[in-house]
Amino acid sequence: MPKAPKKRHYLTPARLAAARANLRIANAVRVSRRYLYFMTPRRRAAAMANLRKAHASTLARGNRFRHGLYCASLRATILRAGENLAEYEQHLKLFARAFRFPSFLRSREPRALIRAAGELLWRRLRAYRGFARYEAEQLQRAMSQAPEGSLLSAGGALELAHRLLEIFHEHITASEPIARVNRRAEDLLQAIMEKRWDEGRRFRILRWKRGQRSKLGDKPPGLLHNPLLSRGTLAAWQKNKRREKRHSARHLAAQLAREKRRGFDVADPASREECLRQFERVFASPGNAESGDRARRAAGLAWERLKCYSLYARQEATLVRRLLQGAAARAPLPQDEMRDMAATLLKIFLHDVAAMAAAHEFEDRFQRELGALLEKRYGSRPEFEPFAAPPGPKTVWDALHG
């Protein structure tokens, strides 16, 4: 069936007049609404805030940063974790010199393994250092935001006490991630020595690990030094990274300044006195000297609990640095010395059991002291009874899995 011919459009005087009328109406609307939106100081401040937010979006990753074990990039979170970028670079160079061997490092794969192992050891060193920093920040924030003792009700004091105990108990959830990092460190060191000496058999360093060794050959470089990251999370991070600037020291400093995290410094006596004053301000009864002494005693136990992981992390980092410095001075090492050095390096990370036991003991004492402090001020109540419970399990296994 043939198509009907299109009807031609003729511009008649009536149509021309209608088009011009519509145009005049549209222009009138545009002109009248032009002055409905005008810049005010408040709108200008909001616009500048949005611009700053858009400019800083490249550094907005990791807003829920805690201890830094799960982060995709160690370098991008150095300052946020309270670390030094120069020390991080020095650690990687020192680890590479400890495992140097000219003919071995000509291949690209061994260099990637050594780089991943060095970054993984830094991630492991960050664990308890991150716990100590996070606990100090959270304790300082909780105590500084608490009201004065005269304004604190029994329910508010109970809620604050639970929050303080929760801060000190969060390290228990990280026992499995730390074990996974330890196992990956053993796998990487075994892979390095197998590549170097072309050993077909499995090269075991420690006997504490169960199960078969994970396959490292099919893992991308971003997952070699991070056993806690999935492929999907790594892909999403790399996609966002393409839209970001390079993480220079200036950008990291701006990130830290914007976050403005502060916490108690266990190495500073003034910080300890501030912690004692905060506990006395919040928990002590006005005009009651005995209540003030109890509050300071509880603050002292909280401070000793803060020092557990801080001192252990410092000791751990010192032992690793001395071991790598000695190996780098004697490099290239023969096979037996390399095996002993790798075994000693891994055994250092197994000493955290003593730190966990000490932390658990101080948690028990701090809990009982909090219960006695609350009962002394607000009287005996059923909700205070769990604080005065007998000491918890003494073994580390019960402390972690009880």
C-alpha positions as semicolon CSV with decimal commas, in nm:
position;residue;x (nm);y (nm);z (nm)
1;M;0,000;0,000;0,000
2;P;0,159;0,325;-0,105
3;K;0,234;0,579;0,168
4;A;0,022;0,889;0,183
5;P;0,208;1,200;0,077
6;K;0,323;1,421;0,361
7;K;0,128;1,731;0,416
8;R;0,336;2,038;0,348
9;H;0,372;2,295;0,626
10;Y;0,293;2,644;0,514
11;L;0,392;2,940;0,727
12;T;0,077;3,142;0,738
13;P;0,048;3,484;0,909
14;A;-0,149;3,323;1,195
15;R;0,118;3,059;1,257
16;L;0,393;3,322;1,243
17;A;0,211;3,536;1,498
18;A;0,162;3,235;1,730
19;A;0,533;3,141;1,711
20;R;0,637;3,496;1,793
21;A;0,395;3,506;2,087
22;N;0,539;3,181;2,228
23;L;0,889;3,320;2,190
24;R;0,797;3,638;2,378
25;I;0,645;3,430;2,660
26;A;0,957;3,211;2,685
27;N;1,187;3,514;2,695
28;A;0,971;3,678;2,959
29;V;0,987;3,368;3,180
30;R;1,365;3,343;3,140
31;V;1,418;3,709;3,224
32;S;1,182;3,702;3,523
33;R;1,343;3,393;3,677
34;R;1,697;3,508;3,629
35;Y;1,699;3,689;3,962
36;L;1,528;3,417;4,166
37;Y;1,870;3,262;4,251
38;F;2,137;3,500;4,377
39;M;2,458;3,433;4,563
40;T;2,449;3,477;4,939
41;P;2,735;3,425;5,187
42;R;2,573;3,102;5,299
43;R;2,539;2,970;4,942
44;R;2,894;3,076;4,864
45;A;3,023;2,889;5,168
46;A;2,824;2,579;5,068
47;A;2,960;2,599;4,712
48;M;3,319;2,628;4,837
49;A;3,263;2,333;5,072
50;N;3,138;2,122;4,782
51;L;3,440;2,223;4,574
52;R;3,678;2,129;4,854
53;K;3,495;1,799;4,897
54;A;3,520;1,723;4,526
55;H;3,889;1,817;4,524
56;A;3,956;1,595;4,826
57;S;3,757;1,299;4,693
58;T;4,082;1,143;4,575
59;L;4,189;1,115;4,938
60;A;3,853;1,016;5,085
61;R;3,925;0,645;5,075
62;G;3,947;0,473;5,412
63;N;3,708;0,679;5,622
64;R;3,653;0,374;5,845
65;F;4,024;0,326;5,898
66;R;4,107;0,143;6,222
67;H;4,426;-0,060;6,245
68;G;4,515;-0,066;5,873
69;L;4,533;-0,442;5,820
70;Y;4,276;-0,456;5,540
71;C;4,382;-0,149;5,339
72;A;4,465;-0,209;4,972
73;S;4,761;0,033;4,969
74;L;5,009;0,063;5,253
75;R;5,169;0,375;5,112
76;A;4,836;0,559;5,087
77;T;4,767;0,503;5,458
78;I;5,111;0,560;5,608
79;L;5,036;0,888;5,782
80;R;4,684;0,785;5,876
81;A;4,830;0,486;6,058
82;G;5,071;0,715;6,247
83;E;5,374;0,582;6,057
84;N;5,668;0,741;5,880
85;L;5,696;0,726;5,502
86;A;6,077;0,731;5,511
87;E;6,081;0,437;5,755
88;Y;5,847;0,245;5,525
89;E;6,073;0,299;5,224
90;Q;6,379;0,211;5,430
91;H;6,212;-0,111;5,545
92;L;6,146;-0,221;5,187
93;K;6,503;-0,143;5,079
94;L;6,646;-0,323;5,381
95;F;6,433;-0,631;5,314
96;A;6,537;-0,635;4,948
97;R;6,906;-0,611;5,044
98;A;6,867;-0,896;5,294
99;F;6,740;-1,125;5,014
100;R;6,960;-0,990;4,735
101;F;7,136;-1,225;4,498
102;P;7,244;-1,079;4,160
103;S;7,158;-1,372;3,934
104;F;6,838;-1,435;4,128
105;L;6,705;-1,081;4,098
106;R;6,743;-1,060;3,720
107;S;6,404;-1,222;3,682
108;R;6,090;-1,018;3,734
109;E;5,898;-1,275;3,939
110;P;6,150;-1,303;4,226
111;R;6,161;-0,924;4,256
112;A;5,781;-0,916;4,281
113;L;5,788;-1,185;4,553
114;I;6,049;-0,997;4,755
115;R;5,854;-0,673;4,723
116;A;5,532;-0,845;4,831
117;A;5,704;-1,012;5,128
118;G;5,851;-0,681;5,243
119;E;5,513;-0,509;5,225
120;L;5,346;-0,802;5,404
121;L;5,595;-0,780;5,691
122;W;5,519;-0,410;5,724
123;R;5,148;-0,493;5,729
124;R;5,212;-0,742;6,009
125;L;5,418;-0,487;6,203
126;R;5,129;-0,245;6,164
127;A;4,883;-0,479;6,340
128;Y;4,958;-0,419;6,708
129;R;5,086;-0,071;6,638
130;G;4,745;-0,002;6,488
131;F;4,564;-0,159;6,783
132;A;4,751;0,065;7,026
133;R;4,685;0,378;6,819
134;Y;4,316;0,299;6,770
135;E;4,258;0,220;7,138
136;A;4,432;0,542;7,245
137;E;4,223;0,747;7,002
138;Q;3,894;0,587;7,102
139;L;3,968;0,612;7,475
140;Q;4,060;0,979;7,446
141;R;3,748;1,051;7,238
142;A;3,514;0,864;7,472
143;M;3,647;1,036;7,784
144;S;3,664;1,386;7,633
145;Q;3,305;1,366;7,506
146;A;3,164;1,235;7,835
147;P;2,981;1,490;8,054
148;E;3,098;1,608;8,392
149;G;3,054;1,371;8,685
150;S;2,781;1,584;8,840
151;L;2,577;1,556;8,517
152;L;2,640;1,186;8,456
153;S;2,347;0,961;8,544
154;A;2,373;0,595;8,638
155;G;2,256;0,490;8,290
156;G;2,507;0,721;8,123
157;A;2,790;0,592;8,342
158;L;2,693;0,232;8,266
159;E;2,687;0,305;7,891
160;L;3,028;0,473;7,909
161;A;3,173;0,179;8,105
162;H;3,047;-0,065;7,842
163;R;3,201;0,153;7,569
164;L;3,540;0,153;7,742
165;L;3,538;-0,225;7,776
166;E;3,429;-0,257;7,414
167;I;3,731;-0,052;7,305
168;F;3,967;-0,289;7,485
169;H;3,790;-0,602;7,354
170;E;3,800;-0,517;6,984
171;H;4,149;-0,663;6,942
172;I;4,005;-1,014;6,992
173;T;3,829;-0,999;6,654
174;A;4,162;-0,946;6,475
175;S;4,325;-1,269;6,587
176;E;4,218;-1,454;6,271
177;P;4,333;-1,178;6,026
178;I;4,672;-1,169;6,198
179;A;4,701;-1,548;6,166
180;R;4,622;-1,520;5,793
181;V;4,892;-1,256;5,751
182;N;5,141;-1,482;5,933
183;R;5,055;-1,775;5,706
184;R;5,097;-1,563;5,394
185;A;5,435;-1,442;5,523
186;E;5,548;-1,803;5,556
187;D;5,421;-1,884;5,208
188;L;5,604;-1,590;5,052
189;L;5,933;-1,668;5,226
190;Q;5,907;-2,031;5,119
191;A;5,835;-1,925;4,760
192;I;6,136;-1,690;4,758
193;M;6,375;-1,962;4,871
194;E;6,228;-2,219;4,635
195;K;6,278;-1,980;4,345
196;R;6,631;-1,897;4,453
197;W;6,761;-2,251;4,500
198;D;6,526;-2,431;4,258
199;E;6,401;-2,677;4,517
200;G;6,123;-2,904;4,403
201;R;6,023;-3,019;4,750
202;R;5,826;-2,809;4,989
203;F;6,052;-2,585;5,194
204;R;5,903;-2,563;5,544
205;I;6,019;-2,298;5,788
206;L;5,781;-2,342;6,080
207;R;5,571;-2,641;6,180
208;W;5,285;-2,447;6,338
209;K;5,098;-2,394;6,011
210;R;4,832;-2,645;5,910
211;G;4,693;-2,727;5,570
212;Q;4,847;-2,687;5,229
213;R;5,026;-2,377;5,118
214;S;4,818;-2,135;4,917
215;K;4,890;-2,101;4,545
216;L;5,069;-1,773;4,488
217;G;5,125;-1,802;4,115
218;D;4,767;-1,717;4,016
219;K;4,736;-1,415;4,245
220;P;4,769;-1,058;4,113
221;P;5,045;-0,844;4,270
222;G;4,791;-0,651;4,477
223;L;4,684;-0,970;4,657
224;L;5,029;-1,111;4,727
225;H;5,095;-0,873;5,016
226;N;4,734;-0,868;5,137
227;P;4,567;-1,204;5,211
228;L;4,266;-1,021;5,361
229;L;4,156;-0,859;5,034
230;S;3,926;-1,018;4,775
231;R;3,968;-0,987;4,401
232;G;3,650;-0,782;4,369
233;T;3,760;-0,531;4,633
234;L;4,101;-0,501;4,471
235;A;3,944;-0,441;4,128
236;A;3,716;-0,171;4,268
237;W;4,008;-0,002;4,442
238;Q;4,220;-0,007;4,124
239;K;3,929;0,139;3,926
240;N;3,898;0,426;4,170
241;K;4,272;0,471;4,181
242;R;4,281;0,555;3,810
243;R;4,081;0,867;3,887
244;E;4,305;0,969;4,174
245;K;4,627;1,163;4,196
246;R;4,953;1,007;4,303
247;H;4,981;0,968;4,677
248;S;5,272;1,196;4,748
249;A;5,380;1,307;5,094
250;R;5,193;1,634;5,045
251;H;4,863;1,457;4,975
252;L;4,911;1,224;5,270
253;A;4,984;1,519;5,498
254;A;4,669;1,693;5,377
255;Q;4,473;1,375;5,444
256;L;4,604;1,353;5,799
257;A;4,539;1,722;5,866
258;R;4,182;1,689;5,743
259;E;4,113;1,390;5,961
260;K;4,270;1,547;6,274
261;R;4,281;1,231;6,479
262;R;4,423;1,267;6,826
263;G;4,478;1,014;7,101
264;F;4,666;0,951;7,421
265;D;5,040;0,906;7,380
266;V;5,161;0,629;7,609
267;A;5,517;0,762;7,591
268;D;5,416;1,108;7,719
269;P;5,376;1,156;8,098
270;A;5,155;1,459;8,037
271;S;4,918;1,242;7,834
272;R;4,895;0,999;8,125
273;E;4,808;1,280;8,364
274;E;4,542;1,397;8,120
275;C;4,392;1,045;8,120
276;L;4,385;1,043;8,501
277;R;4,216;1,383;8,509
278;Q;3,954;1,275;8,256
279;F;3,862;0,966;8,459
280;E;3,845;1,168;8,778
281;R;3,633;1,435;8,609
282;V;3,381;1,182;8,474
283;F;3,360;0,905;8,735
284;A;3,451;1,070;9,066
285;S;3,175;1,196;9,295
286;P;3,202;1,569;9,365
287;G;3,368;1,630;9,701
288;N;3,443;1,260;9,763
289;A;3,818;1,194;9,790
290;E;3,777;0,814;9,800
291;S;3,578;0,819;9,477
292;G;3,850;1,030;9,314
293;D;4,117;0,779;9,422
294;R;3,913;0,493;9,274
295;A;3,869;0,683;8,949
296;R;4,244;0,744;8,924
297;R;4,309;0,378;9,002
298;A;4,078;0,274;8,718
299;A;4,252;0,524;8,489
300;G;4,589;0,375;8,583
301;L;4,469;0,026;8,486
302;A;4,332;0,162;8,157
303;W;4,669;0,325;8,092
304;E;4,859;0,004;8,162
305;R;4,622;-0,173;7,922
306;L;4,701;0,085;7,654
307;K;5,073;0,026;7,700
308;C;5,051;-0,350;7,637
309;Y;5,028;-0,343;7,258
310;S;5,223;-0,020;7,218
311;L;5,532;-0,160;7,392
312;Y;5,498;-0,495;7,218
313;A;5,469;-0,332;6,874
314;R;5,780;-0,126;6,943
315;Q;5,972;-0,433;7,055
316;E;5,853;-0,630;6,751
317;A;5,962;-0,359;6,508
318;T;6,303;-0,331;6,676
319;L;6,369;-0,705;6,653
320;V;6,268;-0,720;6,286
321;R;6,481;-0,418;6,198
322;R;6,790;-0,558;6,372
323;L;6,745;-0,895;6,208
324;L;6,713;-0,745;5,860
325;Q;7,008;-0,513;5,917
326;G;7,229;-0,805;6,015
327;A;7,116;-1,010;5,714
328;A;7,162;-0,716;5,475
329;A;7,518;-0,661;5,602
330;R;7,610;-1,024;5,528
331;A;7,413;-1,063;5,202
332;P;7,407;-1,267;4,990
333;L;7,337;-1,533;5,251
334;P;7,390;-1,905;5,197
335;Q;7,093;-2,136;5,203
336;D;7,118;-2,247;5,567
337;E;7,160;-1,893;5,699
338;M;6,873;-1,771;5,485
339;R;6,649;-2,044;5,622
340;D;6,746;-1,963;5,982
341;M;6,691;-1,593;5,924
342;A;6,345;-1,653;5,775
343;A;6,251;-1,887;6,061
344;T;6,364;-1,631;6,320
345;L;6,169;-1,361;6,140
346;L;5,849;-1,561;6,159
347;K;5,904;-1,668;6,518
348;I;5,915;-1,304;6,622
349;F;5,551;-1,275;6,522
350;L;5,454;-1,566;6,746
351;H;5,549;-1,379;7,064
352;D;5,221;-1,187;7,062
353;V;5,068;-1,455;7,288
354;A;5,238;-1,298;7,590
355;A;5,111;-0,952;7,492
356;M;4,756;-1,088;7,456
357;A;4,774;-1,256;7,797
358;A;4,894;-0,935;7,963
359;A;4,623;-0,733;7,788
360;H;4,355;-0,979;7,901
361;E;4,476;-0,960;8,261
362;F;4,458;-0,579;8,265
363;E;4,112;-0,593;8,104
364;D;3,986;-0,814;8,389
365;R;4,129;-0,583;8,654
366;F;3,996;-0,274;8,478
367;Q;3,648;-0,429;8,453
368;R;3,636;-0,511;8,824
369;E;3,764;-0,165;8,918
370;L;3,495;-0,004;8,700
371;G;3,228;-0,214;8,872
372;A;3,351;-0,112;9,217
373;L;3,363;0,252;9,107
374;L;3,005;0,246;8,978
375;E;2,872;0,071;9,289
376;K;3,053;0,316;9,516
377;R;2,890;0,613;9,345
378;Y;2,543;0,489;9,243
379;G;2,490;0,207;9,490
380;S;2,441;-0,165;9,432
381;R;2,231;-0,229;9,120
382;P;2,164;-0,546;8,918
383;E;2,315;-0,394;8,601
384;F;2,648;-0,346;8,783
385;E;2,682;-0,713;8,882
386;P;2,854;-0,829;8,557
387;F;3,141;-0,588;8,627
388;A;3,215;-0,753;8,960
389;A;3,222;-1,105;8,811
390;P;3,519;-1,330;8,895
391;P;3,825;-1,303;8,671
392;G;3,783;-1,432;8,320
393;P;3,965;-1,726;8,159
394;K;4,336;-1,729;8,213
395;T;4,443;-1,907;7,896
396;V;4,486;-1,709;7,576
397;W;4,276;-1,960;7,382
398;D;3,983;-1,907;7,620
399;A;4,035;-1,533;7,605
400;L;4,012;-1,536;7,226
401;H;3,742;-1,799;7,177
402;G;3,553;-1,807;7,507
